[in-house]
Amino acid sequence: MSSPKVEQKRTICNRDCPDACSIVATIEDGKVVQLQGDKDHPVTDGFLCHRTSRFLEIQYDPSRVTTPLMKREGKFEPVTWEVALDFIADRMLQIRDESGPAAIMHYRSGGSMGMMKFVTNYFFEQFGPVTVKSGNVCSGAGDEAQLTDFGDKDSHDFFDLLHSKTIVIWGKNVYVSSVHLLPVLKEAKKRGARMILIDPVYHKTATLCEHHFQPRPGGDIAFALGVARLLFENGRCDPTAEAYCEHLEEFRAMAYSRTLKQWAQMAGVGVQQIETLAEYYGDGPSAILVGWGLQRKTYGSSTIRVLDGLGAISGNLGVAGGGVCFSSKWLGNFNMDFLQGAKGAPRTIAEPLLGPGILQAADPPVRMVWVTGANPVTMLPESLTVKRALESRELTVVVDAFLTDTARCADVVLPTTTLLEDDDLLGSYGHHWIAESQPVVPPPPLVKTDYEIVQALAPRVGLGEKFSEDVDTWKKRILERVSPGGASLENVRQGPVRDPLSRDVLFADRQFPTETGKANLVRKVCAEPPVPTLKRPLFLMAFSTEKAQASQWLPGTQQGPATAVVHPDAAAGFVDGDKARIESEIAELTVLLKFDSRQRKDVILMEKGGWLSAGRCANVLVPAQATDAGGCAVYYDTPVRLLPA
C-alpha cells in the first residue's frame, strides 16, 4: 500500500478581517487536512485566529452548495450551468430592454475581500451601468471622517506601535477583531508603553490595559472633547498646531463650550477618568487605535472626526508612535481605473437602507438583484425588510457556497469557491502587505469562481470579448501602480510583499492632501449621547465574535436561542439562564440571558451574524438608518427592553 501524497501550499485568507492572514495548507491525497499560519509572513507570524484555524469544518461541510440551483414552486432544484445562465441572461436582457439597466441592482459586500471581485462590478457596469449601493455599512462613517479631515485614509505601519509611549484602544476588542496586533501590543507594553481601553463594553482587551474606562453608549464625543479641553488648558497641545491645522480656534471653542464636569456627565464617566486619559495621551508619542464599531452610531463620523482632532492638536500626527489609526489603505494603491463605481451608476441605494431602498425604488423599480460576496439578510439592519425586498423581485440571483439566509431568498443560486479554492489578489485594511490567493485544492467540479461566473455569462449578454482575459492578466492590471516598486505579480507570487507605496508614518511632513494642505478639524458636532427611553432602557449591541467570521458559522452552531449578555441589575425579574424576549420598535427576538456584572447597566450584548432562519439574528431588531456621513449603518443606537419569553 502506497503512502499518501502529502504537500504544503500557501494562500491567503480572503474573508472580511483586517489581518488577511497568510495560510499554509497541508494536503493529503487532494484533501486539505491542516491549516497553519505562515511563519514567513511578518503579520501572520505563524498563527491563525480561531475562526480560520477551524475553517476546514466549513470547507468540507456536506451542506455546501456544489451545483447551480433554481427555485421551482418554492423549492430549489439542481440544474446545469447552461440552464441557469441562459435563464439569467434572457431575463437580464429583457429587463434592460423594457425598463433600462437601472432596474437591475448589483449588490456586493465583503464576503471576500479579493480584488478580482471588483471585476464582477465591472461586468455590471459594462452591462448597464446598473443600480449599485452607496456608502459602506461597515466602515463608511470612519472612512468619510478621515478623508474629510486628512484628505487620505490610511494607517501607520503595523509595527509603528512599538514607538508609542501611550496607546489608546478606543472601541476595539483586539482579541476578536485584530488578533495579530496582540504580539505587537504585548511587545510595546514590555517596552514601557501604557495602554488604555475606552469602551462601554467589558471584554478581554481590558486585561491588556492599565485602565478601562466605560463611557455610556455614544458618550465618546463628550469624553474626547473633555480630553481636548484639558490639553488646551494645560498647555499640552502642539505649539505649532496652527501651522498645519485648519479651524484650530473653532475646535478649541468647541472643547471649551462645556466645563470638564459637564463633559464627564455627558460621557457617563468621572472627571478623574478624563484627567487620566488627558495626562497619558498628552505624554506622547501617543497612538489611537480606532475600533470599527465606534462609528456605527448615529454620529459615528463625527466621533471619528473628534478623535482625529485630538491627534492633530496634541502633535501626534506625523510622528512615529502616533497617529489616529482607523483603517489601512487596502484598496487605494491598487489600480482600479477600469471602474467608475457609484459615481457612474444611474442610481444608488444606501447600503444600510438596502431593504427599504429596494422596496421604495421607482421609475424604474428594481426588478432584479444580483448578490455577490454578501449575506445582507443576516448582516444588514432591518433583516425582515431585506428578506422581503429580495423575495419580491422578479429575479434574485445569489452567488454563494451555502444556502445562507440571503440565498434562501433567491430564484437562482450559483455555487462559488471558498478561500482555499480562490484565485485572487488581497490587500488588507489592517496592515500593508499584498498577497496572492492561489487555490490549494481545486473546487468541486461544478463550482466556479466569481470571475468564471461572469466570464460564462458575458457572451450570453454580448460582453464576451471584454471578459476573455485570464485571471493573471487582470492581476497584472490591478498591480500596475505597485509593480514598479517591487510588488509585481511575479514578486507577489513568491510570497507576501509590503505595499511599496505605503508609508511607515503618515503625514510626516505635516502636509495633507486637503484643499488647504492642512488637517481639516471638525468645527461642530452633536455631543449629546442617545438616551434610552423609560419603555426601552437598554441599547442593543451585537459585536464580532471569535466563533464566526460575520455570518460564516461552524456547522451546528446556529441552534437554539442566541445568548444575550446583560448586567443583572438591568434584568429585574429574570435569573441567569432565563429565556427572554428582546423587543425593539420594529421586532422582537427570543434569547437566553447571561448575566455579567462587569457590563454597564444600559446595554445588552449579542454576537453579530446570527442567522435569521435559526431565530438568532440581532439585526432583525435594528431599524435601517444611516450615519451622519459616509453611509455606515447605525447598529448600536437601538433601544430595546426585556420581556418574559
ZINOR-V121858 format. One record per backbone hydrogen bond with DSSP energy under -1.0 kcal/mol. NH is the residue of the N-H (numbers start at 1). CO is the residue of the C=O. Records with the same first field share a line. If there is no record, write none. Layout:
# ZINOR-V121858
NH->CO / CO
This chain:
# ZINOR-V121858
7->27
9->25
11->23
13->21
17->15
23->11
24->36
25->9
26->34
27->7
28->31
29->5
31->28
33->26
34->26
36->24
38->22
41->38
45->41
46->38
47->44
53->49
55->52
57->54
58->55
59->55
60->56
61->58
64->61
65->401
69->413
70->77
71->411
72->75
75->72
77->70
79->68
84->80
85->81
86->82
87->83
88->84
89->85
90->86
91->87
92->88
93->89
94->90
95->91
96->92
97->93
98->94
99->95
100->96
103->100
104->101
105->368
106->131
107->370
109->372
111->373
113->14
115->425
118->115
119->116
122->118
123->119
124->120
125->121
126->122
127->123
128->124
131->104
132->347
134->349
140->136
143->139
144->140
145->141
146->142
147->143
148->144
149->145
150->146
151->147
157->504
160->157
162->159
163->160
164->161
165->285
166->285
167->194
168->287
169->196
170->289
171->198
176->173
177->173
178->174
181->178
182->179
185->181
186->182
187->183
188->184
189->185
190->186
191->187
192->189
193->188
194->165
196->167
197->211
198->169
199->213
206->203
207->204
208->205
209->206
210->195
211->195
213->197
216->267
219->216
223->219
224->220
225->221
226->222
227->223
228->224
229->225
230->226
231->227
232->228
233->229
234->230
235->232
236->231
238->313
241->238
243->240
244->241
245->241
246->519
251->247
252->248
253->249
254->250
255->251
256->252
257->254
263->259
264->260
265->261
266->262
267->263
268->264
269->264
274->270
275->271
276->272
277->273
278->274
279->275
280->276
281->277
282->278
283->280
287->166
288->323
289->168
290->325
291->170
296->293
300->297
303->299
304->300
305->301
306->302
307->303
308->304
309->305
310->306
311->307
312->308
313->309
314->310
315->312
316->311
322->319
323->316
325->288
328->429
330->328
334->331
335->478
339->336
344->341
345->342
349->132
351->134
353->350
354->351
357->353
358->354
359->355
360->356
361->357
367->103
368->103
369->395
370->105
371->397
372->107
379->375
380->376
382->619 / 622
383->619
386->382
387->383
388->384
389->385
390->386
391->387
392->388
393->390
394->367
395->367
397->369
398->412
399->371
400->414
404->402
408->404
409->406
410->407
411->396
412->396
413->69
414->398
421->418
424->437
426->435
434->497
435->426
437->424
440->420
441->420
447->444
448->415
453->449
454->450
455->451
456->452
457->453
458->454
461->458
463->458
468->465
474->470
475->471
476->472
477->473
478->474
479->475
480->477
483->479
486->483
487->482
492->488
493->489
494->491
495->492
497->434
499->432
502->499
510->507
512->517
514->512
519->244
520->149
521->246 / 519
533->536
538->640
539->602
540->638
541->604
543->606
549->552
552->549
553->551
557->554
564->592
565->605
566->594
570->567
571->568
574->571
577->593
578->575
580->591
581->643
582->589
583->641
584->587
589->582
591->580
592->562
593->578
594->564
596->566
599->596
604->539
605->565
606->541
608->543
615->612
616->611
620->617
621->618
627->632
628->298
633->137
634->625
635->633
636->296
640->538
641->583
643->581
